[in-house]
Structures are given as C-alpha cells and as structure tokens.
Amino acid sequence: MLVGLVPRPQGVQVLLTRRTEHLRHHGGQVGFPGGRIEPRDRTPAMAAMRESNEEIALQREQAQMLGYLEPFLTITSFRVTPVVAVVDPAFVPVADPSEVADVFEVPLAFLMDSANLRKVEMDYRGRVRHVFEYSWPAQRIWGATAAILYNLRCRLEQTS
C-alpha cells in the first residue's frame, strides 16, 4: 500500500481513499491505495505503485519512494507493507469506480497531533479489540489505516 505524502503550500497532506461499499474486504472503509502483491511485482513498492495506478491513476513518475514502514498485520489477517512516497502535487486522482468511492487528503499536521487519535473498543468475531481512530470530521479513519498513520507519526518523531 502507498502512504502518499503530498507537499502543498498549506503543508504536507496524506493521500487516502474510501473503498466502494460492495468490495468483499473492508468495503466502505478509508485506506491507502494498494492491494495484493502479484507475481510480476518484484517488491512491495512495485505492487504499491501498480495498485495506485489501477485504483487512482497515479503514474510512476508522479511518486518518489522514500522507504517502508514496519509491516502490519490486520485483525483480518492481511499482512501489509506500507510504502511511503512523496506524490507530485500536480497529480489529479482519477478513482476507479469499481474499487474507490472517494480520494481525499488529510493534513499530516492533523495526524501528527496526538490529541486527534484515540483508542476505541470494538467487537470482532466475538472478541473485544482495541483499535486506533482519528477524529477526522469528513471520514472515519480507523483500524489498520489509523495504526499505520500512527506508525508513520512515530517514525517521523524519531527522526526529528
């Protein structure tokens, strides 16, 4: 999956999508562009770029890879490798309507502020789970997406 950072005059934004409701896994949820690694993908970065192109029409030359975040195992048993990249601010997303209902940006400064992140309790298959959730007004950013954003925040705090 691609954690896209978009430099804007008002500050860096994080590129997110909302999946279409009809998808089998995580339908209607906010996430990053990305998906399964296919045999032709030699690296997780190649898979992230291919999937980002398929889902939101991001071209390879419109993203500069910075590196990877720690792999993350979701409660639904998906192992994801977040690929962090700077996305050209001139990029205009074109959502594939079969996979993506919406493409939007959230200020990185908002995600870096610990006051905007909380742990919520949820029931998953009869077990209580605690997951992260950002209090972003327009979309529910929670679960694996929020946890990966938290990991990004921790990594950025370590380097500053």
DSSP file with accessible surface (Angstrom, degrees, kcal/mol):
  #  RESIDUE AA STRUCTURE BP1 BP2  ACC     N-H-->O    O-->H-N    N-H-->O    O-->H-N    TCO  KAPPA ALPHA  PHI   PSI    X-CA   Y-CA   Z-CA
    1    1 A M              0   0   41      0, 0.0    82,-2.9     0, 0.0     2,-0.6   0.000 360.0 360.0 360.0 151.1    0.0    0.0    0.0
    2    2 A L  E     -a   83   0A   0     31,-3.1     2,-1.1    46,-0.2    82,-0.2  -0.872 360.0-162.5-105.3 117.9    1.1    3.5   -0.8
    3    3 A V  E     -a   84   0A   0     80,-3.4    82,-2.2    -2,-0.6     2,-0.5  -0.844  25.7-161.1 -93.1  93.8    1.3    6.1    2.0
    4    4 A G  E     -aB  85  15A   0     -2,-1.1    11,-2.7    11,-0.6     2,-0.5  -0.706  11.7-162.8 -88.4 125.0    1.4    9.1   -0.3
    5    5 A L  E     -aB  86  14A  18     80,-3.2    82,-3.0    -2,-0.5     9,-0.2  -0.936   6.9-163.3-106.1 122.2    2.7   12.4    1.1
    6    6 A V  E     - B   0  13A   2      7,-3.3     7,-2.7    -2,-0.5     2,-0.4  -0.922  12.6-140.4-112.0 113.0    1.6   15.4   -1.0
    7    7 A P        +     0   0   56      0, 0.0     5,-0.2     0, 0.0     3,-0.0  -0.593  31.1 171.5 -73.5 123.7    3.6   18.7   -0.4
    8    8 A R    >   -     0   0   66     -2,-0.4     3,-1.9     3,-0.3    -2,-0.0  -0.907  47.4-109.0-126.7 159.2    1.1   21.6   -0.6
    9    9 A P  T 3  S+     0   0  138      0, 0.0     3,-0.1     0, 0.0    -1,-0.1   0.869 121.6  50.5 -56.6 -33.7    1.6   25.3    0.2
   10   10 A Q  T 3  S-     0   0  139      1,-0.3     2,-0.2    -3,-0.0     0, 0.0   0.473 130.2 -75.1 -84.8  -0.2   -0.5   24.9    3.4
   11   11 A G    <   -     0   0   30     -3,-1.9    -3,-0.3    97,-0.0    -1,-0.3  -0.529  66.9 -43.5 127.5 166.3    1.5   21.9    4.5
   12   12 A V        -     0   0   56     -5,-0.2    96,-2.9    -2,-0.2    97,-0.5  -0.408  54.2-159.0 -67.8 137.4    2.1   18.2    3.7
   13   13 A Q  E     -BC   6 107A  15     -7,-2.7    -7,-3.3    94,-0.3     2,-0.5  -0.852  12.4-131.8-114.6 153.2   -1.1   16.2    3.1
   14   14 A V  E     -BC   5 106A   0     92,-3.2    92,-1.8    -2,-0.3     2,-0.5  -0.917  22.0-131.6-107.1 128.8   -1.6   12.4    3.3
   15   15 A L  E     +BC   4 105A   1    -11,-2.7   -11,-0.6    -2,-0.5     2,-0.3  -0.666  34.9 169.2 -83.3 123.9   -3.4   10.8    0.3
   16   16 A L  E     - C   0 104A   0     88,-3.1    88,-2.7    -2,-0.5     2,-0.3  -0.900  18.3-153.3-132.3 161.0   -6.3    8.5    1.3
   17   17 A T  E     -DC  31 103A   2     14,-3.2    14,-2.9    -2,-0.3     2,-0.5  -0.907  12.6-138.0-128.5 158.3   -9.1    6.7   -0.4
   18   18 A R  E     -DC  30 102A  63     84,-2.6    83,-2.9    -2,-0.3    84,-1.5  -0.991  30.0-131.0-114.2 123.3  -12.5    5.4    0.7
   19   19 A R  E     - C   0 100A  58     10,-2.7    81,-0.3    -2,-0.5     9,-0.2  -0.369  28.7 -95.9 -71.7 152.1  -13.2    2.0   -0.8
   20   20 A T    >   -     0   0   13     79,-1.8     3,-1.1     7,-0.1     8,-1.0  -0.322  32.1-119.2 -65.9 152.7  -16.5    1.3   -2.5
   21   21 A E  T 3  S+     0   0  139      6,-0.3     6,-0.2     1,-0.2    -1,-0.1   0.805 105.7  61.0 -63.6 -32.8  -19.2   -0.3   -0.4
   22   22 A H  T 3  S+     0   0  131      5,-0.1    -1,-0.2     6,-0.0     5,-0.1   0.561  74.0 118.5 -80.2  -5.3  -19.5   -3.5   -2.5
   23   23 A L    <>  -     0   0   36     -3,-1.1     4,-0.6     1,-0.1    76,-0.0  -0.310  66.1-132.5 -65.5 144.5  -16.0   -4.7   -2.0
   24   24 A R  T  4 S+     0   0  219      1,-0.1     2,-0.5     2,-0.1    -1,-0.1   0.874  91.7  45.8 -64.9 -40.6  -15.6   -8.1   -0.3
   25   25 A H  T  4 S-     0   0   61      1,-0.2    -1,-0.1     0, 0.0    -2,-0.1  -0.931 131.8 -16.5-111.5 123.5  -12.9   -6.9    2.1
   26   26 A H  T >4 S-     0   0   60     -2,-0.5     3,-1.9     1,-0.2    -7,-0.3   0.775  79.5-172.0  61.5  32.8  -13.1   -3.6    4.0
   27   27 A G  T 3<  +     0   0   25     -4,-0.6    -6,-0.3     1,-0.3    -1,-0.2  -0.284  68.4  11.6 -57.3 136.1  -15.9   -2.2    1.8
   28   28 A G  T 3  S+     0   0   18     -8,-1.0    -1,-0.3     1,-0.2     2,-0.2   0.395 100.1 127.3  78.1  -1.8  -16.6    1.5    2.5
   29   29 A Q    <   -     0   0   57     -3,-1.9   -10,-2.7    -9,-0.2     2,-0.3  -0.536  63.4-112.2 -91.6 155.2  -13.6    1.9    4.7
   30   30 A V  E     +D   18   0A   8    110,-0.7   115,-0.3   -12,-0.2     2,-0.3  -0.625  54.0 137.4 -81.4 137.7  -10.9    4.5    4.5
   31   31 A G  E     -D   17   0A   9    -14,-2.9   -14,-3.2    -2,-0.3     3,-0.0  -0.902  50.5 -81.3-158.9-171.1   -7.5    3.2    3.4
   32   32 A F        -     0   0   11     -2,-0.3   -29,-0.1   -16,-0.2   -16,-0.1  -0.706  53.5 -91.9 -99.4 155.4   -4.4    3.8    1.3
   33   33 A P  S    S+     0   0    0      0, 0.0   -31,-3.1     0, 0.0     2,-0.3  -0.436  82.4  87.0 -60.5 140.2   -4.2    2.9   -2.4
   34   34 A G        +     0   0    9     17,-0.3     2,-0.3   -33,-0.3    14,-0.1  -0.819  38.4 175.3 150.5 172.6   -2.8   -0.6   -2.7
   35   35 A G        -     0   0   43     -2,-0.3    16,-0.1     1,-0.0    17,-0.1  -0.901  46.5  -9.9-175.8-155.5   -3.5   -4.3   -2.7
   36   36 A R        -     0   0  167     -2,-0.3     2,-0.4     1,-0.1    15,-0.1  -0.241  58.9-117.0 -66.4 146.4   -2.0   -7.7   -3.2
   37   37 A I        -     0   0   97     -3,-0.0    -1,-0.1     2,-0.0     5,-0.0  -0.709  34.4-155.0 -79.7 128.4    1.5   -8.3   -4.4
   38   38 A E    >   -     0   0   67     -2,-0.4     3,-2.3     1,-0.1     9,-0.0  -0.679  30.1-101.6-102.4 161.7    1.3  -10.2   -7.7
   39   39 A P  T 3  S+     0   0  139      0, 0.0    -1,-0.1     0, 0.0    -2,-0.0   0.827 121.4  57.0 -53.4 -32.3    3.9  -12.5   -9.2
   40   40 A R  T 3  S+     0   0  153      2,-0.0     2,-0.7     6,-0.0    -3,-0.0   0.647  86.8  91.8 -75.9 -12.8    5.1   -9.7  -11.6
   41   41 A D    <   -     0   0   14     -3,-2.3     6,-0.0     1,-0.2    -4,-0.0  -0.743  55.8-171.6 -84.0 115.1    5.8   -7.4   -8.6
   42   42 A R  S    S+     0   0  204     -2,-0.7    -1,-0.2     1,-0.1    -2,-0.0   0.741  70.7  17.4 -78.3 -23.0    9.4   -7.8   -7.6
   43   43 A T  S  > S-     0   0   54      1,-0.1     4,-2.0     0, 0.0     3,-0.2  -0.953  79.9-108.9-141.8 161.9    9.0   -5.6   -4.5
   44   44 A P  H  > S+     0   0   38      0, 0.0     4,-2.7     0, 0.0     5,-0.2   0.866 119.9  58.4 -59.3 -32.9    6.2   -4.2   -2.3
   45   45 A A  H  > S+     0   0   17      2,-0.2     4,-2.4     1,-0.2     5,-0.2   0.907 104.4  49.7 -63.9 -40.3    7.0   -0.8   -3.7
   46   46 A M  H  > S+     0   0   65      2,-0.2     4,-2.6     1,-0.2    -1,-0.2   0.911 112.0  48.4 -64.5 -40.4    6.3   -2.1   -7.2
   47   47 A A  H  X S+     0   0    3     -4,-2.0     4,-3.0     2,-0.2     5,-0.3   0.922 110.3  51.5 -64.7 -43.0    3.0   -3.6   -6.0
   48   48 A A  H  X S+     0   0    1     -4,-2.7     4,-2.3     1,-0.2   -46,-0.2   0.913 112.8  45.2 -61.4 -41.8    2.0   -0.3   -4.3
   49   49 A M  H  X S+     0   0   14     -4,-2.4     4,-2.2     2,-0.2    -2,-0.2   0.925 113.7  48.7 -69.0 -42.8    2.7    1.7   -7.5
   50   50 A R  H  X S+     0   0   31     -4,-2.6     4,-2.4     1,-0.2    -2,-0.2   0.951 115.1  44.7 -60.7 -48.5    0.9   -0.7   -9.8
   51   51 A E  H  X S+     0   0   15     -4,-3.0     4,-2.8     1,-0.2   -17,-0.3   0.891 111.2  53.1 -64.8 -38.9   -2.1   -0.8   -7.4
   52   52 A S  H  X S+     0   0    0     -4,-2.3     4,-2.5    -5,-0.3     6,-1.4   0.884 109.7  49.6 -64.5 -35.6   -2.1    3.0   -7.0
   53   53 A N  H  X S+     0   0   65     -4,-2.2     4,-1.5     4,-0.3    -2,-0.2   0.936 113.8  45.3 -66.2 -44.5   -2.1    3.3  -10.8
   54   54 A E  H  < S+     0   0   70     -4,-2.4    -2,-0.2    -5,-0.2    -1,-0.2   0.894 121.4  37.3 -65.1 -40.9   -5.0    0.9  -11.1
   55   55 A E  H  < S+     0   0    5     -4,-2.8    41,-2.7    -5,-0.2    -2,-0.2   0.866 139.0   5.9 -84.3 -38.8   -7.0    2.5   -8.3
   56   56 A I  H  < S-     0   0    0     -4,-2.5    38,-2.0    -5,-0.3    -3,-0.2   0.272  96.1-110.0-134.0  11.0   -6.4    6.2   -8.6
   57   57 A A     <  +     0   0   32     -4,-1.5     2,-0.5    -5,-0.4    -4,-0.3   0.756  54.4 165.7  66.6  28.8   -4.3    6.6  -11.9
   58   58 A L        -     0   0    0     -6,-1.4     2,-0.2    -9,-0.1    -1,-0.2  -0.647  27.8-142.1 -76.4 124.3   -1.1    7.6  -10.1
   59   59 A Q    >   -     0   0   79     -2,-0.5     3,-2.1     1,-0.1     4,-0.2  -0.611  17.2-118.2 -87.5 149.5    1.8    7.3  -12.6
   60   60 A R  G >  S+     0   0  131      1,-0.3     3,-1.6    -2,-0.2    -1,-0.1   0.873 114.5  55.7 -54.1 -40.3    5.2    6.0  -11.5
   61   61 A E  G 3  S+     0   0  152      1,-0.3    -1,-0.3     3,-0.1    -3,-0.0   0.594  97.9  64.9 -73.9  -5.6    6.9    9.3  -12.4
   62   62 A Q  G <  S+     0   0   43     -3,-2.1    26,-3.0     1,-0.1     2,-0.4   0.354  99.4  59.4 -95.3   4.5    4.4   11.2  -10.1
   63   63 A A  E <   -E   87   0A   8     -3,-1.6     2,-0.6    24,-0.2    24,-0.2  -0.999  61.7-159.0-138.0 136.5    5.8    9.5   -6.9
   64   64 A Q  E     -E   86   0A 130     22,-2.7    22,-2.6    -2,-0.4     2,-0.1  -0.956  25.8-130.5-114.7 115.5    9.2    9.4   -5.3
   65   65 A M  E     +E   85   0A  49     -2,-0.6    20,-0.3    20,-0.2     3,-0.1  -0.416  26.5 177.0 -67.1 134.6    9.7    6.5   -3.0
   66   66 A L  E     -     0   0A 101     18,-3.2     2,-0.3     1,-0.4    19,-0.2   0.692  51.5 -87.0-105.4 -31.6   11.1    7.3    0.5
   67   67 A G  E     -E   84   0A  29     17,-1.5    17,-3.2   -22,-0.0    -1,-0.4  -0.967  47.1 -58.2 152.7-166.9   11.1    3.9    2.1
   68   68 A Y  E     -E   83   0A  95     -2,-0.3    15,-0.2    15,-0.2     2,-0.2  -0.832  28.2-144.1-114.2 149.3    9.0    1.4    4.0
   69   69 A L        -     0   0    6     13,-2.3     3,-0.1    -2,-0.3    83,-0.1  -0.588  52.4 -70.1 -94.2 171.4    7.2    1.5    7.4
   70   70 A E        -     0   0   85     -2,-0.2    -1,-0.1     1,-0.1    10,-0.1  -0.304  60.2 -99.4 -60.7 140.3    7.1   -1.7    9.5
   71   71 A P        -     0   0   67      0, 0.0     2,-0.4     0, 0.0    10,-0.2  -0.278  41.6-149.3 -57.5 148.7    4.9   -4.4    8.1
   72   72 A F  E     -F   80   0B  50      8,-2.9     8,-3.2    -3,-0.1     2,-0.6  -0.988   9.1-150.1-130.3 132.5    1.5   -4.5    9.7
   73   73 A L  E     -F   79   0B 119     -2,-0.4     6,-0.2     6,-0.2     2,-0.1  -0.908  20.3-146.3-102.7 119.5   -0.8   -7.5   10.4
   74   74 A T    >   -     0   0   16      4,-3.0     3,-1.9    -2,-0.6    69,-0.0  -0.358  26.1-110.4 -79.1 165.0   -4.5   -6.5   10.3
   75   75 A I  T 3  S+     0   0   55      1,-0.3    -1,-0.1     2,-0.1    -2,-0.0   0.687 121.4  60.1 -69.9 -13.1   -7.1   -8.2   12.5
   76   76 A T  T 3  S-     0   0   37      2,-0.1    -1,-0.3   -51,-0.0    -2,-0.0   0.189 123.6-107.0 -95.9  14.6   -8.5   -9.7    9.3
   77   77 A S  S <  S+     0   0   97     -3,-1.9     2,-0.5     1,-0.3    -2,-0.1   0.680  71.5 142.0  71.0  25.3   -5.1  -11.4    8.8
   78   78 A F        -     0   0   55      2,-0.0    -4,-3.0     0, 0.0     2,-0.6  -0.819  41.3-148.5 -91.9 133.0   -3.8   -9.3    5.9
   79   79 A R  E     -F   73   0B 173     -2,-0.5     2,-0.4    -6,-0.2    -6,-0.2  -0.913  21.4-172.3-100.7 117.5   -0.1   -8.5    6.1
   80   80 A V  E     -F   72   0B  25     -8,-3.2    -8,-2.9    -2,-0.6   -44,-0.0  -0.871  20.0-155.6-115.6 144.9    0.6   -5.1    4.6
   81   81 A T        -     0   0   26     -2,-0.4     2,-0.3   -10,-0.2   -11,-0.1  -0.929  20.7-143.5-116.1 102.1    3.9   -3.4    3.9
   82   82 A P        -     0   0    1      0, 0.0   -13,-2.3     0, 0.0     2,-0.5  -0.517  10.2-158.7 -70.6 130.0    3.4    0.4    3.8
   83   83 A V  E     -aE   2  68A   1    -82,-2.9   -80,-3.4    -2,-0.3     2,-0.4  -0.947   8.2-148.2-109.3 120.3    5.5    2.2    1.2
   84   84 A V  E     +aE   3  67A  12    -17,-3.2   -18,-3.2    -2,-0.5   -17,-1.5  -0.778  26.3 164.5 -93.3 132.8    6.0    5.9    1.9
   85   85 A A  E     -aE   4  65A   0    -82,-2.2   -80,-3.2    -2,-0.4     2,-0.5  -0.993  39.2-121.2-145.8 150.0    6.3    8.2   -1.1
   86   86 A V  E     -aE   5  64A  44    -22,-2.6   -22,-2.7    -2,-0.3     2,-0.4  -0.824  33.1-149.6 -88.6 127.6    6.2   11.8   -2.0
   87   87 A V  E     - E   0  63A   0    -82,-3.0   -24,-0.2    -2,-0.5   -25,-0.1  -0.856  22.7-106.0-103.7 134.1    3.4   12.4   -4.5
   88   88 A D    >   -     0   0   68    -26,-3.0     3,-2.2    -2,-0.4   -26,-0.1  -0.332  23.6-137.1 -54.5 126.0    3.7   15.2   -7.1
   89   89 A P  T 3  S+     0   0   56      0, 0.0    -1,-0.2     0, 0.0   -83,-0.1   0.722 102.5  64.8 -64.2 -15.8    1.2   18.0   -6.0
   90   90 A A  T 3  S+     0   0   73      2,-0.1     2,-0.1   -28,-0.0    -2,-0.1   0.609  76.4 117.2 -79.4  -9.9    0.1   18.3   -9.7
   91   91 A F    <   -     0   0   11     -3,-2.2   -33,-0.1   -29,-0.2    -4,-0.0  -0.357  49.7-162.7 -61.4 131.9   -1.3   14.8   -9.5
   92   92 A V        -     0   0  112    -35,-0.1    -1,-0.1    -2,-0.1    -2,-0.1  -0.962  18.0-133.5-116.6 110.9   -5.0   14.7  -10.1
   93   93 A P        -     0   0   49      0, 0.0     2,-0.5     0, 0.0   -36,-0.2  -0.356  15.3-164.9 -68.4 143.5   -6.5   11.4   -8.9
   94   94 A V        -     0   0   96    -38,-2.0     2,-0.2    -2,-0.0   -36,-0.1  -0.949  20.7-141.9-125.5 105.1   -9.0    9.5  -11.1
   95   95 A A        -     0   0   37     -2,-0.5   -39,-0.2   -39,-0.1   -40,-0.1  -0.473   9.7-128.8 -73.3 135.4  -10.7    6.9   -9.0
   96   96 A D    >>  -     0   0   50    -41,-2.7     4,-3.3    -2,-0.2     3,-2.2  -0.763  20.9-148.3 -76.6 111.8  -11.5    3.5  -10.5
   97   97 A P  T 34 S+     0   0  103      0, 0.0    -1,-0.1     0, 0.0   -42,-0.0   0.684  91.9  64.5 -64.6 -15.3  -15.2    3.3   -9.5
   98   98 A S  T 34 S+     0   0   58      1,-0.1     3,-0.1   -78,-0.0   -43,-0.1   0.693 124.0  13.3 -78.4 -15.9  -15.1   -0.4   -9.1
   99   99 A E  T <4 S+     0   0   45     -3,-2.2   -79,-1.8     1,-0.3     2,-0.5   0.651 122.0  53.6-125.1 -33.6  -12.7   -0.1   -6.2
  100  100 A V  E  <  +C   19   0A   5     -4,-3.3    -1,-0.3   -81,-0.3   -81,-0.2  -0.949  41.7 177.6-122.4 122.9  -12.6    3.5   -5.0
  101  101 A A  E    S+     0   0A  48    -83,-2.9     2,-0.3    -2,-0.5   -82,-0.2   0.765  75.5   4.7 -87.8 -29.5  -15.5    5.7   -4.0
  102  102 A D  E     -C   18   0A  58    -84,-1.5   -84,-2.6     2,-0.0     2,-0.4  -0.995  53.2-155.4-156.7 147.8  -13.5    8.8   -3.0
  103  103 A V  E     +C   17   0A  28     -2,-0.3     2,-0.3   -86,-0.2   -86,-0.2  -0.998  31.6 155.1-125.1 130.8  -10.0   10.1   -2.9
  104  104 A F  E     -C   16   0A  28    -88,-2.7   -88,-3.1    -2,-0.4     2,-0.4  -0.937  33.0-124.3-150.0 170.4   -9.1   12.8   -0.4
  105  105 A E  E     -C   15   0A  51     -2,-0.3   -90,-0.2   -90,-0.2   -92,-0.0  -0.929  12.0-163.1-123.0 146.5   -6.2   14.3    1.6
  106  106 A V  E     -C   14   0A   0    -92,-1.8   -92,-3.2    -2,-0.4     2,-0.1  -0.991  34.8-104.4-125.0 135.2   -5.8   14.9    5.3
  107  107 A P  E  >  -C   13   0A  39      0, 0.0     4,-1.6     0, 0.0     3,-0.4  -0.362  18.6-140.7 -61.0 132.0   -3.2   17.3    6.7
  108  108 A L  H  > S+     0   0   29    -96,-2.9     4,-2.0     1,-0.2     5,-0.2   0.882 103.2  61.6 -59.1 -36.3   -0.1   15.5    8.1
  109  109 A A  H  > S+     0   0   77    -97,-0.5     4,-0.8     1,-0.2    -1,-0.2   0.888 102.0  51.3 -58.9 -38.8   -0.1   18.0   10.9
  110  110 A F  H >4 S+     0   0   39     -3,-0.4     3,-0.7     1,-0.2     6,-0.3   0.921 111.5  47.0 -62.4 -43.6   -3.5   16.8   12.0
  111  111 A L  H 3< S+     0   0    4     -4,-1.6    -2,-0.2     1,-0.2    -1,-0.2   0.767 108.2  56.0 -72.2 -24.7   -2.3   13.2   12.0
  112  112 A M  H 3< S+     0   0   52     -4,-2.0     2,-0.7    -5,-0.2    -1,-0.2   0.664  86.2  93.8 -79.9 -16.2    0.8   14.2   14.0
  113  113 A D    X<  -     0   0   76     -4,-0.8     3,-2.2    -3,-0.7     4,-0.2  -0.680  66.4-154.1 -83.5 113.5   -1.2   15.7   16.8
  114  114 A S  G >  S+     0   0   79     -2,-0.7     3,-1.4     1,-0.3    -1,-0.2   0.745  89.7  70.9 -61.6 -20.7   -1.8   13.1   19.5
  115  115 A A  G 3  S+     0   0   79      1,-0.3    -1,-0.3    -3,-0.0    -5,-0.0   0.716  94.0  56.3 -67.7 -17.7   -5.0   14.9   20.5
  116  116 A N  G <  S+     0   0   29     -3,-2.2    19,-2.0    -6,-0.3     2,-0.4   0.419  96.4  76.0 -94.4   1.2   -6.7   13.7   17.3
  117  117 A L  E <   +G  134   0C  25     -3,-1.4     2,-0.3    17,-0.2    17,-0.2  -0.934  54.9 167.3-117.7 135.1   -6.0   10.0   17.9
  118  118 A R  E     -G  133   0C 112     15,-2.4    15,-2.2    -2,-0.4     2,-0.5  -0.952  33.7-118.3-139.3 160.9   -7.9    7.8   20.3
  119  119 A K  E     -G  132   0C 139     -2,-0.3     2,-0.3    13,-0.2    13,-0.2  -0.871  32.0-168.9 -97.7 133.5   -8.3    4.1   21.0
  120  120 A V  E     -G  131   0C  29     11,-3.2    11,-2.6    -2,-0.5     2,-0.4  -0.891  18.1-125.5-121.5 154.4  -11.8    2.7   20.6
  121  121 A E  E     +G  130   0C 135     -2,-0.3     2,-0.3     9,-0.2     9,-0.2  -0.798  32.8 170.9 -98.6 137.5  -13.2   -0.7   21.6
  122  122 A M  E     -G  129   0C  42      7,-2.7     7,-3.5    -2,-0.4     2,-0.5  -0.980  32.3-121.7-142.7 156.2  -14.9   -2.9   19.0
  123  123 A D  E     +G  128   0C 106     -2,-0.3     2,-0.4     5,-0.2     5,-0.2  -0.871  29.3 178.2 -98.4 126.3  -16.2   -6.4   18.8
  124  124 A Y  E >  S-G  127   0C  43      3,-3.1     3,-1.6    -2,-0.5    -2,-0.0  -0.955  71.7 -24.8-131.9 112.9  -14.7   -8.6   16.1
  125  125 A R  T 3  S-     0   0  210     -2,-0.4     3,-0.1     1,-0.3    -1,-0.1   0.887 127.6 -47.8  52.2  44.4  -15.8  -12.2   15.9
  126  126 A G  T 3  S+     0   0   63      1,-0.2     2,-0.4     0, 0.0    -1,-0.3   0.489 119.1 105.4  81.6   2.9  -16.8  -12.3   19.5
  127  127 A R  E <  S-G  124   0C 150     -3,-1.6    -3,-3.1     2,-0.0     2,-0.4  -0.935  70.9-123.0-117.8 140.0  -13.6  -10.7   20.8
  128  128 A V  E     -G  123   0C  81     -2,-0.4     2,-0.4    -5,-0.2    -5,-0.2  -0.665  34.3-173.9 -78.4 128.7  -13.1   -7.2   22.1
  129  129 A R  E     -G  122   0C  64     -7,-3.5    -7,-2.7    -2,-0.4     2,-0.5  -0.935  19.7-140.7-122.1 149.0  -10.4   -5.4   20.1
  130  130 A H  E     +G  121   0C 115     -2,-0.4     2,-0.3    -9,-0.2    -9,-0.2  -0.955  29.7 173.6-109.7 123.8   -8.9   -2.0   20.7
  131  131 A V  E     -G  120   0C  18    -11,-2.6   -11,-3.2    -2,-0.5     2,-0.2  -0.906  31.1-107.5-128.5 157.2   -8.2   -0.1   17.6
  132  132 A F  E     -G  119   0C  44     -2,-0.3    11,-1.9    11,-0.3     2,-0.3  -0.521  32.7-177.1 -80.3 151.4   -7.0    3.4   16.7
  133  133 A E  E     -GH 118 142C  20    -15,-2.2   -15,-2.4     9,-0.2     2,-0.4  -0.967  17.2-144.8-150.4 132.5   -9.3    6.0   15.3
  134  134 A Y  E     -GH 117 141C   3      7,-3.0     2,-1.3    -2,-0.3     7,-0.8  -0.789  20.1-130.7 -93.0 143.5   -8.6    9.6   14.2
  135  135 A S        +     0   0   48    -19,-2.0     5,-0.1    -2,-0.4   -18,-0.1  -0.362  45.8 158.8 -90.4  54.5  -11.3   12.2   14.8
  136  136 A W        -     0   0   56     -2,-1.3     3,-0.3     3,-0.3     5,-0.1  -0.682  38.4-140.0 -79.1 128.3  -11.3   13.5   11.2
  137  137 A P  S    S+     0   0  119      0, 0.0    -1,-0.1     0, 0.0     3,-0.1   0.826  91.7  42.9 -65.7 -31.2  -14.6   15.2   10.6
  138  138 A A  S    S+     0   0   75      1,-0.1     2,-0.3    -3,-0.0    -3,-0.0   0.743 120.3  20.4 -91.0 -23.0  -15.4   14.1    7.0
  139  139 A Q  S    S-     0   0   34     -3,-0.3     2,-0.8     2,-0.0    -3,-0.3  -0.984  75.4-112.1-143.6 154.3  -14.4   10.4    7.1
  140  140 A R        -     0   0  122     -2,-0.3     2,-0.7    -5,-0.1  -110,-0.7  -0.793  32.1-172.9 -89.9 111.6  -13.9    7.6    9.7
  141  141 A I  E     +H  134   0C   0     -2,-0.8    -7,-3.0    -7,-0.8     2,-0.3  -0.909  31.6 127.7-106.9 106.4  -10.2    6.9    9.7
  142  142 A W  E >>  +H  133   0C  41     -2,-0.7     3,-0.9    -9,-0.2     4,-0.7  -0.837  37.3  25.8-148.2 179.1   -9.7    3.8   11.9
  143  143 A G  H 3> S-     0   0   13    -11,-1.9     4,-2.5    -2,-0.3   -11,-0.3  -0.261 119.8  -2.6  64.3-136.5   -8.3    0.4   12.3
  144  144 A A  H 3> S+     0   0   31      1,-0.2     4,-2.6     2,-0.2    -1,-0.2   0.882 135.0  54.1 -60.1 -39.3   -5.3   -0.6   10.2
  145  145 A T  H <> S+     0   0   14     -3,-0.9     4,-2.4  -115,-0.3    -1,-0.2   0.947 111.3  44.5 -62.3 -47.2   -5.2    2.7    8.4
  146  146 A A  H  X S+     0   0    0     -4,-0.7     4,-2.4   -14,-0.3    -1,-0.2   0.893 113.0  52.3 -63.9 -38.7   -5.1    4.7   11.7
  147  147 A A  H  X S+     0   0    9     -4,-2.5     4,-2.5   -15,-0.2    -2,-0.2   0.905 109.9  48.1 -65.4 -40.0   -2.5    2.3   13.1
  148  148 A I  H  X S+     0   0    1     -4,-2.6     4,-2.4     2,-0.2    -2,-0.2   0.910 111.4  50.4 -67.7 -39.2   -0.2    2.7   10.0
  149  149 A L  H  X S+     0   0    3     -4,-2.4     4,-2.5    -5,-0.2    -2,-0.2   0.897 109.8  51.1 -64.4 -37.4   -0.7    6.5   10.3
  150  150 A Y  H  X S+     0   0   72     -4,-2.4     4,-2.7     2,-0.2    -2,-0.2   0.924 109.0  50.8 -63.7 -42.6    0.3    6.2   14.0
  151  151 A N  H  X S+     0   0   40     -4,-2.5     4,-2.4     1,-0.2    -2,-0.2   0.893 109.2  51.3 -61.6 -39.2    3.4    4.2   12.9
  152  152 A L  H  X S+     0   0    6     -4,-2.4     4,-2.7     2,-0.2    -2,-0.2   0.933 109.4  50.4 -61.7 -45.4    4.3    7.0   10.4
  153  153 A R  H  X S+     0   0   26     -4,-2.5     4,-2.6     1,-0.2    -2,-0.2   0.935 110.5  49.1 -57.8 -47.1    3.9    9.6   13.2
  154  154 A C  H  X S+     0   0   29     -4,-2.7     4,-1.9     1,-0.2    -1,-0.2   0.915 111.6  49.2 -60.5 -42.3    6.2    7.5   15.5
  155  155 A R  H  X S+     0   0   82     -4,-2.4     4,-1.3     1,-0.2    -1,-0.2   0.924 112.3  47.7 -64.1 -43.7    8.8    7.2   12.7
  156  156 A L  H  X S+     0   0   52     -4,-2.7     4,-0.9     1,-0.2    -2,-0.2   0.888 110.1  52.4 -66.3 -37.2    8.7   10.9   11.9
  157  157 A E  H  < S+     0   0   93     -4,-2.6     3,-0.4     1,-0.2    -1,-0.2   0.864 107.5  53.3 -65.5 -34.8    9.0   11.8   15.6
  158  158 A Q  H  < S+     0   0  149     -4,-1.9    -1,-0.2     1,-0.2    -2,-0.2   0.818 111.0  46.0 -68.3 -31.1   12.1    9.5   15.9
  159  159 A T  H  <        0   0  103     -4,-1.3    -1,-0.2    -3,-0.2    -2,-0.2   0.561 360.0 360.0 -91.0  -9.6   13.8   11.3   13.0
  160  160 A S     <        0   0  130     -4,-0.9    -3,-0.0    -3,-0.4    -4,-0.0  -0.386 360.0 360.0 -98.4 360.0   13.1   14.9   14.1
